[in-house]
Amino acid sequence: MQPSENKKGDGAKAVHGDEAKPGTDQTADGICPDCGGEGQVDGNTCPGCGGTGTVTVIVGDA
């Protein structure tokens, strides 16, 4: 996957843990640090990623 090819898609809604708006240049999906990519914390939907297990992270010098 290329850095700007965010699997959430350009129309994806930002979640709490995102460092930038999904689809922004020089971003990619990263594992959510709150849930470790599981999408849940203590049996509840992860507040950091909204249950997806991923967050948008900056990967370039943006």
MMTF fields as JSON, N, C-alpha, C and O atoms, coordinates in Angstrom:
{
  "mmtfVersion": "1.0.0",
  "mmtfProducer": "UNKNOWN",
  "numBonds": 247,
  "numAtoms": 248,
  "numGroups": 62,
  "numChains": 1,
  "numModels": 1,
  "chainsPerModel": [1],
  "groupsPerChain": [62],
  "chainIdList": ["A"],
  "bondAtomList": [4, 2, 8, 6, 12, 10, 16, 14, 20, 18, 24, 22, 28, 26, 32, 30, 36, 34, 40, 38, 44, 42, 48, 46, 52, 50, 56, 54, 60, 58, 64, 62, 68, 66, 72, 70, 76, 74, 80, 78, 84, 82, 88, 86, 92, 90, 96, 94, 100, 98, 104, 102, 108, 106, 112, 110, 116, 114, 120, 118, 124, 122, 128, 126, 132, 130, 136, 134, 140, 138, 144, 142, 148, 146, 152, 150, 156, 154, 160, 158, 164, 162, 168, 166, 172, 170, 176, 174, 180, 178, 184, 182, 188, 186, 192, 190, 196, 194, 200, 198, 204, 202, 208, 206, 212, 210, 216, 214, 220, 218, 224, 222, 228, 226, 232, 230, 236, 234, 240, 238, 244, 242],
  "bondOrderList": [1, 1, 1, 1, 1, 1, 1, 1, 1, 1, 1, 1, 1, 1, 1, 1, 1, 1, 1, 1, 1, 1, 1, 1, 1, 1, 1, 1, 1, 1, 1, 1, 1, 1, 1, 1, 1, 1, 1, 1, 1, 1, 1, 1, 1, 1, 1, 1, 1, 1, 1, 1, 1, 1, 1, 1, 1, 1, 1, 1, 1],
  "groupList": [{"groupName": "MET", "atomNameList": ["N", "CA", "C", "O"], "elementList": ["N", "C", "C", "O"], "formalChargeList": [0, 0, 0, 0], "bondAtomList": [1, 0, 2, 1, 3, 2], "bondOrderList": [1, 1, 2], "singleLetterCode": "M", "chemCompType": "L-PEPTIDE LINKING"}, {"groupName": "GLN", "atomNameList": ["N", "CA", "C", "O"], "elementList": ["N", "C", "C", "O"], "formalChargeList": [0, 0, 0, 0], "bondAtomList": [1, 0, 2, 1, 3, 2], "bondOrderList": [1, 1, 2], "singleLetterCode": "Q", "chemCompType": "L-PEPTIDE LINKING"}, {"groupName": "PRO", "atomNameList": ["N", "CA", "C", "O"], "elementList": ["N", "C", "C", "O"], "formalChargeList": [0, 0, 0, 0], "bondAtomList": [1, 0, 2, 1, 3, 2], "bondOrderList": [1, 1, 2], "singleLetterCode": "P", "chemCompType": "L-PEPTIDE LINKING"}, {"groupName": "SER", "atomNameList": ["N", "CA", "C", "O"], "elementList": ["N", "C", "C", "O"], "formalChargeList": [0, 0, 0, 0], "bondAtomList": [1, 0, 2, 1, 3, 2], "bondOrderList": [1, 1, 2], "singleLetterCode": "S", "chemCompType": "L-PEPTIDE LINKING"}, {"groupName": "GLU", "atomNameList": ["N", "CA", "C", "O"], "elementList": ["N", "C", "C", "O"], "formalChargeList": [0, 0, 0, 0], "bondAtomList": [1, 0, 2, 1, 3, 2], "bondOrderList": [1, 1, 2], "singleLetterCode": "E", "chemCompType": "L-PEPTIDE LINKING"}, {"groupName": "ASN", "atomNameList": ["N", "CA", "C", "O"], "elementList": ["N", "C", "C", "O"], "formalChargeList": [0, 0, 0, 0], "bondAtomList": [1, 0, 2, 1, 3, 2], "bondOrderList": [1, 1, 2], "singleLetterCode": "N", "chemCompType": "L-PEPTIDE LINKING"}, {"groupName": "LYS", "atomNameList": ["N", "CA", "C", "O"], "elementList": ["N", "C", "C", "O"], "formalChargeList": [0, 0, 0, 0], "bondAtomList": [1, 0, 2, 1, 3, 2], "bondOrderList": [1, 1, 2], "singleLetterCode": "K", "chemCompType": "L-PEPTIDE LINKING"}, {"groupName": "GLY", "atomNameList": ["N", "CA", "C", "O"], "elementList": ["N", "C", "C", "O"], "formalChargeList": [0, 0, 0, 0], "bondAtomList": [1, 0, 2, 1, 3, 2], "bondOrderList": [1, 1, 2], "singleLetterCode": "G", "chemCompType": "PEPTIDE LINKING"}, {"groupName": "ASP", "atomNameList": ["N", "CA", "C", "O"], "elementList": ["N", "C", "C", "O"], "formalChargeList": [0, 0, 0, 0], "bondAtomList": [1, 0, 2, 1, 3, 2], "bondOrderList": [1, 1, 2], "singleLetterCode": "D", "chemCompType": "L-PEPTIDE LINKING"}, {"groupName": "ALA", "atomNameList": ["N", "CA", "C", "O"], "elementList": ["N", "C", "C", "O"], "formalChargeList": [0, 0, 0, 0], "bondAtomList": [1, 0, 2, 1, 3, 2], "bondOrderList": [1, 1, 2], "singleLetterCode": "A", "chemCompType": "L-PEPTIDE LINKING"}, {"groupName": "VAL", "atomNameList": ["N", "CA", "C", "O"], "elementList": ["N", "C", "C", "O"], "formalChargeList": [0, 0, 0, 0], "bondAtomList": [1, 0, 2, 1, 3, 2], "bondOrderList": [1, 1, 2], "singleLetterCode": "V", "chemCompType": "L-PEPTIDE LINKING"}, {"groupName": "HIS", "atomNameList": ["N", "CA", "C", "O"], "elementList": ["N", "C", "C", "O"], "formalChargeList": [0, 0, 0, 0], "bondAtomList": [1, 0, 2, 1, 3, 2], "bondOrderList": [1, 1, 2], "singleLetterCode": "H", "chemCompType": "L-PEPTIDE LINKING"}, {"groupName": "THR", "atomNameList": ["N", "CA", "C", "O"], "elementList": ["N", "C", "C", "O"], "formalChargeList": [0, 0, 0, 0], "bondAtomList": [1, 0, 2, 1, 3, 2], "bondOrderList": [1, 1, 2], "singleLetterCode": "T", "chemCompType": "L-PEPTIDE LINKING"}, {"groupName": "ILE", "atomNameList": ["N", "CA", "C", "O"], "elementList": ["N", "C", "C", "O"], "formalChargeList": [0, 0, 0, 0], "bondAtomList": [1, 0, 2, 1, 3, 2], "bondOrderList": [1, 1, 2], "singleLetterCode": "I", "chemCompType": "L-PEPTIDE LINKING"}, {"groupName": "CYS", "atomNameList": ["N", "CA", "C", "O"], "elementList": ["N", "C", "C", "O"], "formalChargeList": [0, 0, 0, 0], "bondAtomList": [1, 0, 2, 1, 3, 2], "bondOrderList": [1, 1, 2], "singleLetterCode": "C", "chemCompType": "L-PEPTIDE LINKING"}],
  "groupTypeList": [0, 1, 2, 3, 4, 5, 6, 6, 7, 8, 7, 9, 6, 9, 10, 11, 7, 8, 4, 9, 6, 2, 7, 12, 8, 1, 12, 9, 8, 7, 13, 14, 2, 8, 14, 7, 7, 4, 7, 1, 10, 8, 7, 5, 12, 14, 2, 7, 14, 7, 7, 12, 7, 12, 10, 12, 10, 13, 10, 7, 8, 9],
  "groupIdList": [1, 2, 3, 4, 5, 6, 7, 8, 9, 10, 11, 12, 13, 14, 15, 16, 17, 18, 19, 20, 21, 22, 23, 24, 25, 26, 27, 28, 29, 30, 31, 32, 33, 34, 35, 36, 37, 38, 39, 40, 41, 42, 43, 44, 45, 46, 47, 48, 49, 50, 51, 52, 53, 54, 55, 56, 57, 58, 59, 60, 61, 62],
  "secStructList": [7, 7, 6, 6, 7, 7, 6, 6, 7, 6, 6, 7, 7, 7, 7, 6, 6, 7, 1, 1, 7, 6, 6, 7, 6, 6, 3, 3, 3, 3, 3, 7, 6, 6, 6, 6, 6, 1, 1, 3, 3, 6, 6, 3, 3, 7, 6, 6, 6, 6, 6, 1, 1, 3, 3, 3, 3, 3, 7, 1, 7, 7],
  "xCoordList": [0.855, 0.0, 0.894, 1.84, 0.587, 1.325, 0.878, -0.266, 1.756, 1.411, 0.103, -0.614, -0.235, -1.453, -2.677, -3.786, -2.504, -3.614, -4.143, -3.739, -5.036, -5.577, -6.752, -7.7, -6.72, -7.787, -9.132, -10.155, -9.16, -10.425, -11.12, -12.336, -10.368, -10.926, -10.941, -10.94, -10.954, -10.916, -12.142, -12.068, -13.276, -14.487, -14.68, -15.731, -13.665, -13.789, -13.866, -13.283, -14.591, -14.743, -13.524, -13.081, -12.995, -11.863, -12.304, -13.443, -11.385, -11.64, -10.658, -9.669, -10.918, -10.142, -8.635, -7.878, -8.183, -6.759, -6.024, -4.802, -6.736, -6.093, -5.179, -5.523, -4.0, -3.078, -3.398, -2.994, -4.118, -4.505, -5.799, -6.194, -6.457, -7.687, -7.385, -6.419, -8.192, -7.978, -7.916, -8.723, -6.956, -6.785, -5.831, -5.523, -5.353, -4.403, -3.088, -2.675, -2.427, -1.12, -0.169, -0.248, 0.72, 1.751, 1.179, 1.738, 0.045, -0.533, -0.768, -0.803, -0.924, -1.235, -1.978, -2.057, -2.519, -3.148, -2.066, -1.098, -2.237, -1.344, -2.167, -3.361, -1.538, -2.228, -2.584, -1.753, -3.805, -4.268, -3.478, -3.425, -2.866, -2.095, -2.964, -2.482, -4.235, -5.124, -5.572, -5.708, -5.803, -6.315, -5.374, -5.662, -4.252, -3.3, -3.824, -3.349, -4.793, -5.345, -6.548, -7.093, -6.965, -8.099, -9.455, -10.429, -9.536, -10.802, -11.66, -12.713, -11.211, -11.958, -11.023, -9.877, -11.53, -10.812, -11.773, -12.858, -11.388, -12.226, -13.625, -14.61, -13.707, -14.994, -15.856, -16.97, -15.366, -16.109, -15.39, -14.189, -16.129, -15.528, -14.433, -14.634, -13.279, -12.141, -12.457, -12.878, -12.26, -12.52, -11.467, -11.734, -10.289, -9.21, -9.4, -9.043, -9.961, -10.095, -11.536, -11.8, -12.461, -13.86, -14.173, -15.198, -13.293, -13.527, -12.857, -12.972, -12.154, -11.505, -10.165, -9.717, -9.525, -8.199, -7.074, -5.899, -7.434, -6.412, -6.722, -7.872, -5.667, -5.785, -4.929, -4.007, -5.216, -4.438, -3.222, -3.352, -2.029, -0.791, -0.03, -0.157, 0.755, 1.596, 2.866, 3.529, 3.208, 4.377, 5.462, 6.538, 5.195, 6.174, 6.612, 6.439, 7.174, 7.642, 6.612, 6.952, 5.346, 4.239, 4.19, 3.318],
  "yCoordList": [-1.181, 0.0, 1.236, 1.333, 2.162, 3.419, 4.32, 4.217, 5.208, 6.067, 6.832, 6.99, 7.315, 8.106, 7.239, 7.766, 5.916, 5.019, 4.486, 3.42, 5.227, 4.899, 3.953, 4.296, 2.76, 1.787, 2.237, 1.638, 3.274, 3.819, 4.584, 4.774, 5.017, 5.747, 7.247, 7.72, 7.979, 9.435, 10.025, 11.117, 9.319, 9.83, 9.359, 9.586, 8.706, 8.151, 9.252, 10.326, 8.957, 9.881, 9.764, 8.658, 10.885, 10.886, 10.349, 10.55, 9.663, 9.167, 9.804, 10.402, 9.683, 10.329, 10.129, 11.079, 8.939, 8.642, 9.066, 8.936, 9.57, 9.979, 11.182, 12.126, 11.129, 12.256, 13.26, 14.42, 12.819, 13.665, 13.112, 11.989, 13.894, 13.463, 12.273, 12.319, 11.212, 10.074, 10.509, 11.328, 9.961, 10.29, 11.43, 11.709, 12.098, 13.192, 12.649, 11.544, 13.429, 13.018, 12.736, 13.37, 11.793, 11.395, 10.827, 11.019, 10.119, 9.418, 7.957, 7.606, 7.131, 5.719, 5.212, 5.894, 4.014, 3.374, 2.819, 2.218, 3.024, 2.452, 1.732, 1.992, 0.842, 0.114, 1.081, 1.88, 1.001, 1.867, 1.563, 0.412, 2.577, 2.342, 2.066, 1.518, 2.441, 2.234, 0.781, 0.275, 0.106, -1.267, -2.284, -3.481, -1.817, -2.73, -3.375, -4.44, -2.747, -3.258, -4.174, -4.668, -4.405, -5.297, -4.636, -5.328, -3.32, -2.618, -2.555, -1.917, -3.221, -3.21, -3.032, -3.48, -2.373, -2.203, -2.629, -2.062, -3.608, -4.117, -4.5, -4.267, -5.094, -5.548, -4.478, -4.762, -3.252, -2.137, -1.636, -1.853, -0.965, -0.378, 0.586, 1.43, 0.467, 1.323, 2.773, 3.066, 3.688, 5.098, 5.725, 6.749, 5.136, 5.695, 5.482, 6.346, 4.332, 4.01, 3.783, 3.551, 3.85, 3.626, 2.182, 1.901, 1.258, -0.164, -0.731, -1.927, 0.104, -0.39, -1.058, -1.892, -0.701, -1.234, -0.433, -0.695, 0.551, 1.385, 2.861, 3.257, 3.665, 5.111, 5.667, 4.995, 6.861, 7.5, 8.156, 8.972, 7.796, 8.35, 9.061, 8.715, 10.053, 10.779, 9.965, 9.59, 9.691, 8.86, 9.612, 9.065, 10.84, 11.623, 12.816, 12.861, 13.772, 14.983, 16.099, 17.274, 15.702, 16.65, 17.657, 18.526],
  "zCoordList": [0.0, 0.0, 0.0, 0.782, -0.873, -0.934, 0.207, 0.651, 0.699, 1.836, 1.693, 2.681, 0.497, 0.367, 0.07, -0.021, -0.083, -0.346, 0.972, 1.435, 1.559, 2.869, 2.681, 1.974, 3.299, 3.08, 3.625, 3.292, 4.451, 4.929, 3.798, 3.838, 2.806, 1.677, 1.905, 3.041, 0.815, 0.893, 1.568, 2.132, 1.52, 2.133, 3.566, 4.166, 4.111, 5.46, 6.509, 6.36, 7.553, 8.668, 9.588, 9.897, 10.014, 10.93, 12.288, 12.711, 12.96, 14.307, 15.264, 14.838, 16.545, 17.599, 17.456, 17.656, 17.121, 17.084, 15.824, 15.759, 14.819, 13.571, 13.782, 14.494, 13.146, 13.183, 12.08, 12.159, 11.058, 9.931, 9.346, 9.66, 8.499, 7.848, 6.931, 6.169, 6.992, 6.097, 4.643, 4.201, 3.892, 2.487, 2.217, 1.058, 3.259, 3.103, 2.557, 2.909, 1.693, 1.178, 2.33, 3.383, 2.126, 3.08, 4.37, 5.45, 4.241, 5.38, 5.005, 3.826, 6.0, 5.799, 7.024, 8.046, 6.911, 8.062, 8.963, 8.497, 10.248, 11.236, 12.292, 12.442, 13.01, 14.071, 15.195, 15.628, 15.652, 16.73, 18.002, 18.435, 18.601, 19.816, 21.045, 22.037, 20.981, 22.124, 22.262, 23.376, 21.125, 21.176, 20.545, 20.547, 20.005, 19.379, 18.113, 17.718, 17.474, 16.227, 16.395, 15.408, 17.629, 17.892, 17.659, 17.362, 17.786, 17.605, 18.851, 18.855, 19.921, 21.17, 22.353, 22.333, 23.379, 24.637, 25.739, 25.872, 26.517, 27.608, 27.134, 27.834, 25.932, 25.41, 24.787, 24.347, 24.74, 24.146, 22.9, 22.737, 22.022, 20.834, 21.238, 22.111, 20.611, 20.931, 20.59, 19.47, 21.545, 21.271, 20.36, 19.729, 20.281, 19.471, 17.98, 17.179, 17.595, 16.173, 15.736, 14.557, 16.673, 16.338, 15.989, 15.368, 16.386, 16.15, 14.917, 14.652, 14.15, 12.93, 13.202, 12.415, 14.3, 14.608, 13.985, 14.243, 13.157, 12.521, 12.702, 12.891, 12.64, 12.654, 11.525, 11.062, 11.085, 10.029, 10.656, 11.568, 10.165, 10.688, 9.574, 8.4, 9.956, 9.01, 8.803, 9.77, 7.55, 7.259, 6.495, 6.254, 6.118, 5.383, 6.183, 7.401, 5.508, 6.183, 6.065, 5.925, 6.125, 5.964, 7.095, 7.112]
}
